[in-house]
Amino acid sequence: FHNTRNGTFTEVGYLAGVAVSGEGQFEAGMGCDAADTTGTGRMDLVVTHLDTQLARFYQNVGDGAFDDATFRSKLGYATFHMSGFGTRFFDYDNDGTRDLFMANGHVLDNIERYHADTKYAEPKLMFRNNGRGIFENVSDQLGPEFVAPKVSRGAAVADFDNDGNLDILISNNGAAPQLLRNDGGNANHWLEILLIGTKSNRDGVGARVKLNAGDLVLYDQRKGGMSYQSAQDPRLHFGLGTRMKIDSLEILWPSGMGTKLMNIKADQIIAIKEGKGIVERPFPRIRKAP
């Protein structure tokens, strides 16, 4: 739905190339997210579906058009037998590229009676982005709890302990939820931003952010909803790799107002208020349990 900026929306799914798969098939549509995965400043889309339909990756080619790049991105084969629900683009290793997470689980508890290759409980998936929109399945590298089969549904990503690594909370049918704590990402540098709107909406939803750190240029947008039946951390997170400072940070607020900040040190969480700049806001780090 295209926002016409007058309180109404126009349905443009077919024109944009995202209403159906590249083969022209209607699919289930469970979880979704959007992010710039290639450094172009354009937001790409991922949509999870039921098994045999594949998780679809639509690459933003500009001018309001998308290309079904599911197979080119290497996502298609790994998701063939999966029924995906919660999904998020986020930089799990803070290297400066948006990776992709999917929580999976079939909808039929007796599916194995009909399809031997499909399971009710399914492993989660993490795909590492090489920066060019190609994703490598690294799920097996993230520990036994990560790949343990579950009937997963919602997935919320947040830096719950304020250490610069994004963690994942997953809801599971018939089982306890899982909080997967990320303790590896802060080997690289990072920055997190809480936006506070004044003339714009309070949460800054719709604000666009551009970050420059040396040779690294990152884009993000404050979104109001994503994944599948899950609220997310309202702070924007940027992995910086080995870069220790941000040269410039530009924010375009929904009101049309702009904010530009210079020379920000890495490895901190900051709050930025529309029309004012950085404001004091405590973000205490939660210690690990002994």
MARDOLO-846746 format. One record per residue (C-alpha): residue in one letter; x, y, z. Coordinates in steps of 0.2 Angstrom, whole numbers, plus 2048, in hexadecimal, padded with zeros to 3 digits. Each point is the difference from the previous one (the first is absolute). Example, Ala and Ser with C-alpha at 12.3 -4.5 7.8 and 13.67 -1.06 7.14 Angstrom:
A83E7EA827/S8068117FD/
***
This chain:
F800800800/H8088107FA/N7FE80F80C/T7F980F7F6/R80480B80F/N7EE806802/G7FA7F380C/T7FC7F37F3/F8097F27F8/T8007F87EE/E8027EE7FD/V80F7FE7F4/G8057EE804/Y7FF7FA7EE/L80880F7F9/A80E7FF80D/G8037EE7FC/V7FD7F9812/A7EE7FA7FF/V8057EF7F9/S8107F67FF/G80C8017F1/E7F77F27F8/G7EF809802/Q7FA7F580F/F7F580580E/E8087FB811/A7FC800812/G80880F807/M8057FE813/G80E80B806/C80880F7F7/D80E80D802/A80880E7F6/A813806801/D80D8067F5/T80B7F17FD/T80C8067F2/G804812805/T7F68087F3/G7F480A80C/R7F17F67F9/M7F67F480B/D7FF7EE7FB/L7F27F4806/V8007EF807/V7EF7F6802/T7FF7EF808/H7F47F37FA/L7FB7EE803/D80A7F17FA/T8047FE7EE/Q7FC8127FC/L811806806/A80481080A/R80080E7F3/F80D80E7FE/Y7FB80E7F6/Q80E80C7FB/N7FC8127FE/V8068067EF/G7FA812802/D7F18097F8/G7F47F780C/A8047EF7F8/F8067F0807/D8087F07F9/D7FE7EF807/A8127FC804/T7FC7F080B/F80B7F47F7/R80E80D7FB/S801804813/K8027EE805/L7F180080B/G7F57F57F6/Y8087EF802/A802801813/T7EE805803/F7F77F37F4/H7FA7F480E/M7FE80E80D/S7F0809806/G806811805/F7F880C80C/G80A80D80A/T80E8087F5/R80C80F802/F80E8087F7/F80D80580D/D813800801/Y8037F280D/D8138017FE/N8028137FF/D80A7FF7F0/G7F680E7F7/T7F47F57F6/R7EE7FB804/D7FF7ED802/L7EF7F7800/F7F87F580E/M7F17F57FE/A7F67F680D/N7F77F17F9/G7F37F3804/H7F37F77F6/V7ED803802/L7FB7ED800/D8067F580F/N7FE7F07F5/I8088077F1/E80E7F2800/R7F27F37FC/Y7FE8087EF/H8118087FC/A80F7F6807/D80C80E7FC/T7F580D80A/K800802813/Y7F480880C/A80F80780B/E80D8087F5/P810809804/K8038127FF/L80A8087F2/M80D80E800/F8078067F0/R81080B7FF/N80080E7F3/N80F8027F6/G7FC8127FD/R7FA7FD7EE/G7EF7F8804/I8077EE800/F7FC7F7810/E80A7F1807/N7F77F480C/V80A800810/S7F37F980C/D80B7F1804/Q80E80C807/L7F580880D/G7FE7F280D/P7F57F1804/E7F280B807/F7FF80A7F1/V7FD7F17F4/A7F57F680C/P7F07FC7F7/K7F1809807/V7EE8057FA/S805813800/R7F580F7FC/G804811806/A811807800/A805810808/V8128077FE/A80780C80E/D810804809/F7F87FB810/D81080180B/N8068107F7/D8117F97FC/G7FF8047ED/N7FC7EF7FA/L7EE7FD7FA/D7F77F1809/I7F17F67FA/L7F07FC80A/I7F67F27F7/S7EF7F9805/N7FD7EE7FD/N7F07F67FF/G7FE7F480E/A811804808/A80880E80A/P80680F7F7/Q8138027FC/L80B80F803/L8107FD7F6/R80D80C807/N80D8067F3/D811801808/G80B8017F1/G7FB80F7F6/N80980D80B/A8117FA7FA/N7FC80D7F3/H7FA812803/W7EE806800/L7F480F803/E7EE800806/I7F480E7FE/L7F0804809/L7F680D7F6/I7F480C809/G7F48097F5/T7F9811805/K7F88087F1/S8007EE7F8/N7F87F2809/R8077FC811/D8097F07FB/G8078077F0/V7F87F37F5/G8048047EE/A810809804/R80E7FC7F4/V8127FF806/K8118007F6/L8107FC809/N8128037FA/A80F7F8808/G80F8007F5/D7FD7F67F1/L7F07F9807/V7EF8087FC/L7F07F8808/Y7EE8057FE/D7F17FB80B/Q7EE805803/R7F7800811/K7F27F47FC/G7F07FD80B/G7FD7EE7FC/M8097F17F9/S8037ED803/Y7F17F6805/Q7F480580F/S80F808809/A806811806/Q8128047FD/D80D80B809/P7FC8127FB/R8128047FF/L80A8007F0/H80F7F5800/F80F8027F5/G80F7F47FF/L8108097FC/G80D7F37FE/T811806805/R7FB8137FE/M802809811/K7F680F7FC/I7F28077F6/D80580F7F5/S7EE8067FD/L7EE7FB804/E7F28077F6/I7ED7FE805/L7F28067F5/W7F080080C/P7EF7FD7F9/S7FC813803/G80D8047F3/M80C80780E/G8127FA7FE/T80D7FC80E/K8137FE7FC/L80D7FB80D/M8127FE7FE/N80F7F6808/I7F67F480B/K80A7F3809/A7FB7EE7FD/D7FA7F380D/Q7F380A808/I7ED802801/I7FA8127FD/A7EF808800/I7FD80E7F2/K7F180C802/E7F98087F1/G8058137FF/K80C7FE80F/G80D7F27FD/I8087F480C/V7F7800811/E8047F7810/R7F87EF802/P8077F280B/F8027EF7F8/P8077F580E/R8097F07FA/I7FA7F0808/R80D7F5807/K8017EE7FC/A7FA7F380C/P80E7F880A/
***
